[in-house]
Amino acid sequence: MNLHALRLFHVIASTGSVTRASETLNISQPAITAQIKKFEKELSFALFKPQGRGIALTDAGEELALLAKRLFAVEQQIEQFAQDYVNGTNGSIRLAATYLPAHFLIPTWIAKFKQQYEQVEMVITTTNSSDALKQLLNVDVDMAIYGGIAEAYPDTIRTEELFQDELWFVVAPHHPYANQQISLSEMMKEPFVMREEGSSTRERLLSLCRTYNTPAPTISLQFNGLHEAIQAVIAGYGANFVSSLVVREYVERGELCRVYVEGIHLKNSIAICTRKNEPLSASASNLIQMICQNPYTM
């Protein structure tokens, strides 16, 4: 079917005359009339009939006009979708995040993003550092947001640090080491309540022990979530090594206390990771740009 001729027919049917269609399309009336006659021959039925000094749609023309109206309305929707997708106002984002940013940063970021880009679909997976990196490498997600940089990244991963926060040793207020300064070896004799294997903070603690040739602590309790681990320490058992973002309010309220370990001043990096040499969608780029403009929302 000649879609150009169908479009001419649609404009004539919409405007009510060849004259107005000619003005709208900036095409001469004879050229439009010739195209319509060829189109009628292709269809094997008439689309217009004389009516007074003008023309009117035949019954078949009326039916085709309705179908053409739907067709070109869908065309406009497709054009709008393509424009929105290019601008990032449409599309989807798959994101993997470690527990720290997922609980303390991403909810505010996403709420702000969705206010501006409501039509963008988002799928967010909360997991540990190892699995987040695996999902990114396996192209299961478009980006990963880390709280705590892994010990090593493959060359295929690009990282963009947003900011840093401190890593703290914390215990319950009645613990003998509460608000005290002690050595690393003394701290490592305490039982620890930590996240599961694969957690970046847990790996940082073990790496710290290797660096200072200190025996690793006993992980007496292990949880798959930050909240559970913190609550166990608040209840009076063991110690935790954790981002200050997570426990700062607990410390300010007196529910937890810091332990100051001599010579240890570690920072926790909050970073966005993407795959190198792979273009991001406009919507994913918009999200990253928005986060980078105001990353620290606490």
C-alpha positions in Angstrom: 0.0 0.0 0.0 1.2 3.5 -0.8 1.5 5.1 2.6 2.2 8.5 1.1 -1.1 8.4 -0.7 -2.8 7.2 2.4 -1.4 10.1 4.3 -2.7 12.5 1.6 -6.1 10.9 1.9 -6.0 11.2 5.7 -5.3 14.9 5.5 -8.1 15.5 3.0 -10.5 13.6 5.2 -9.4 15.5 8.3 -9.5 19.0 6.7 -12.6 18.4 4.5 -11.2 19.5 1.2 -8.3 19.2 -1.3 -7.7 22.9 -1.1 -7.1 22.9 2.7 -5.0 19.7 2.4 -2.9 21.4 -0.3 -2.3 24.4 2.0 -1.5 22.1 5.0 1.0 19.9 3.1 2.3 22.6 0.8 1.6 20.3 -2.2 -0.2 21.5 -5.3 -3.9 20.5 -5.7 -3.3 18.8 -9.1 -0.5 16.6 -7.5 -2.7 15.6 -4.6 -5.7 14.8 -7.0 -3.4 12.7 -9.2 -2.1 10.7 -6.2 -5.6 10.1 -4.8 -6.8 8.8 -8.2 -3.8 6.4 -8.3 -4.6 5.3 -4.8 -8.2 4.6 -5.6 -7.1 2.5 -8.5 -4.8 0.6 -6.2 -7.6 0.0 -3.7 -10.2 -0.8 -6.5 -12.8 1.5 -4.9 -13.7 5.2 -4.8 -12.8 7.2 -1.7 -14.6 10.4 -2.6 -17.8 11.5 -4.3 -19.0 14.8 -5.6 -21.1 16.9 -3.2 -22.2 20.3 -4.3 -19.1 22.3 -5.3 -16.9 20.1 -3.1 -16.4 16.4 -2.3 -17.5 14.0 0.4 -16.2 10.6 1.6 -17.8 7.5 0.2 -18.9 4.8 2.6 -15.7 3.0 2.0 -13.9 6.3 2.4 -15.5 6.8 5.8 -14.3 3.4 7.0 -10.8 4.0 5.6 -10.6 7.4 7.2 -11.2 5.9 10.7 -8.5 3.3 10.1 -6.1 5.9 8.8 -6.8 8.2 11.8 -5.8 5.3 14.1 -2.7 4.5 12.1 -1.3 8.0 12.1 -2.2 8.5 15.7 0.0 5.4 16.5 2.7 6.9 14.3 2.6 10.1 16.4 2.9 7.9 19.5 5.9 6.1 18.1 7.6 9.4 17.3 6.9 10.7 20.8 8.2 7.5 22.3 11.4 7.7 20.3 11.9 11.4 21.3 11.2 10.6 24.9 13.6 7.6 24.8 16.4 9.7 23.3 15.7 12.4 25.9 15.6 9.9 28.7 12.0 10.6 29.7 11.0 7.0 28.8 12.7 3.6 29.0 14.0 1.5 31.8 16.9 1.2 34.2 18.2 -1.9 35.9 20.2 -1.2 39.0 22.1 -3.3 41.5 23.0 -1.7 44.8 24.8 -2.8 47.9 23.0 -2.6 51.2 24.5 0.7 52.3 23.4 2.9 49.4 20.2 0.9 48.9 19.0 1.7 52.4 20.4 5.1 53.1 20.9 6.9 49.8 19.0 5.4 46.9 15.4 5.9 48.2 15.9 9.7 48.2 17.7 9.7 44.8 15.0 7.6 43.2 12.2 9.7 44.6 13.8 12.8 43.2 14.4 11.2 39.8 10.9 9.8 39.5 9.4 13.2 40.1 11.1 14.4 36.9 11.1 11.1 34.9 7.9 9.4 36.0 7.6 7.2 32.9 11.0 5.6 33.4 10.7 2.0 34.7 13.2 1.0 37.4 14.2 -2.4 38.8 16.5 -2.2 41.8 18.2 -5.2 43.3 19.7 -5.0 46.7 22.7 -7.4 47.2 26.3 -7.6 48.4 29.3 -6.2 46.7 30.4 -9.5 45.0 26.9 -10.2 43.5 26.4 -6.6 42.4 29.7 -6.8 40.5 28.7 -10.1 39.0 25.4 -8.8 37.8 27.1 -5.8 36.2 29.6 -8.0 34.4 26.9 -10.4 33.2 24.9 -7.5 31.8 22.0 -8.2 34.2 22.0 -4.6 35.3 22.9 -1.3 33.7 24.8 0.0 36.7 25.8 -0.8 40.2 26.0 1.5 43.2 28.6 0.5 45.8 29.0 1.4 49.4 32.6 0.2 49.8 35.0 -0.3 46.9 35.9 -3.9 46.2 39.5 -4.8 46.5 39.9 -5.0 42.8 37.8 -4.2 39.7 38.1 -5.8 36.3 39.4 -3.5 33.6 36.0 -3.6 31.9 34.4 -1.7 34.8 34.3 2.1 35.1 33.9 3.6 38.6 32.9 7.1 39.6 33.3 8.0 43.2 30.5 10.1 44.7 31.9 10.7 48.1 33.5 9.0 51.1 32.4 8.3 54.6 34.3 6.9 57.6 34.3 3.3 58.7 33.8 2.9 62.5 34.2 0.2 65.1 31.1 0.3 67.3 30.0 -1.5 70.4 27.1 -1.2 72.9 27.4 1.7 75.5 28.1 -0.7 78.4 31.0 -2.5 76.6 34.4 -2.0 78.2 35.8 -0.6 75.0 33.0 2.0 74.5 34.6 5.4 73.6 38.0 4.0 74.4 41.2 4.0 72.3 42.8 0.6 71.9 45.1 -1.3 69.6 44.0 -3.3 66.5 45.1 -6.6 68.1 42.9 -5.9 71.1 39.9 -5.0 69.0 40.3 -8.2 66.9 40.0 -10.3 70.1 36.3 -9.2 70.4 33.6 -11.3 68.7 32.2 -9.5 65.7 28.7 -9.3 64.3 29.0 -8.9 60.5 27.2 -9.2 57.2 27.5 -12.3 55.1 30.6 -13.3 53.0 30.8 -11.0 50.0 30.0 -7.9 52.0 32.6 -5.2 51.1 32.8 -4.0 54.7 33.6 -7.5 55.9 36.2 -7.8 53.2 37.7 -4.5 54.3 38.0 -5.7 57.9 39.7 -8.9 56.8 42.0 -6.9 54.5 42.9 -4.6 57.4 44.0 -7.7 59.4 46.1 -8.9 56.6 47.8 -5.5 56.1 48.7 -5.3 59.8 49.5 -9.0 60.2 46.8 -9.3 62.9 44.7 -12.4 63.4 41.3 -12.0 61.9 38.4 -11.7 64.5 35.9 -14.4 65.1 32.6 -13.7 63.2 30.3 -15.0 65.9 27.1 -13.8 64.4 26.4 -13.4 60.7 23.4 -11.7 59.1 22.3 -11.0 55.6 21.2 -7.4 56.4 22.7 -4.3 58.0 19.8 -3.6 60.4 19.9 -7.1 62.0 23.7 -6.9 62.6 23.4 -3.5 64.2 20.5 -4.4 66.4 22.5 -7.4 67.7 25.3 -5.1 68.8 22.9 -2.6 70.3 21.5 -5.5 72.3 24.9 -6.0 73.8 26.7 -8.6 71.8 30.1 -8.2 70.1 31.3 -5.4 67.9 30.7 -4.2 64.4 32.8 -2.6 61.7 30.5 -0.4 59.7 29.9 2.8 57.7 29.4 5.9 59.7 26.3 6.6 57.5 24.7 3.6 59.0 25.3 4.1 62.7 25.9 7.9 63.1 22.4 8.4 64.5 22.7 5.4 66.8 25.9 6.9 68.2 24.4 10.4 68.6 21.4 8.9 70.5 23.8 6.9 72.8 22.6 3.5 71.6 26.1 2.7 70.2 29.5 3.9 71.0 32.6 4.2 68.9 35.9 2.4 69.6 38.9 4.3 68.5 41.5 1.9 67.1 45.0 3.3 67.1 46.3 4.3 63.7 43.2 3.1 61.8 41.3 5.7 59.8 39.6 4.0 57.0 37.2 5.6 54.5 34.3 4.0 52.8 33.8 4.9 49.1 30.3 5.4 47.6 30.6 4.9 43.9 28.7 4.3 40.7 30.0 1.5 38.5 29.2 1.0 34.8 30.7 -1.1 32.0 33.4 0.6 30.0 33.0 1.2 26.3 29.2 0.6 26.4 26.9 3.5 25.9 24.3 4.1 28.6 20.7 4.8 27.8 19.6 8.4 28.1 17.5 7.6 31.1 20.4 5.9 32.9 22.7 8.8 32.0 20.1 11.2 33.4 20.0 9.3 36.7 23.8 9.3 37.1 23.9 13.0 36.3 21.2 13.8 38.9 23.0 11.7 41.6 26.4 13.3 40.9 24.9 16.8 41.2 23.9 16.1 44.8 25.1 12.7 46.0 25.1 13.2 49.7 21.5 13.4 50.7 21.7 12.4 54.4 
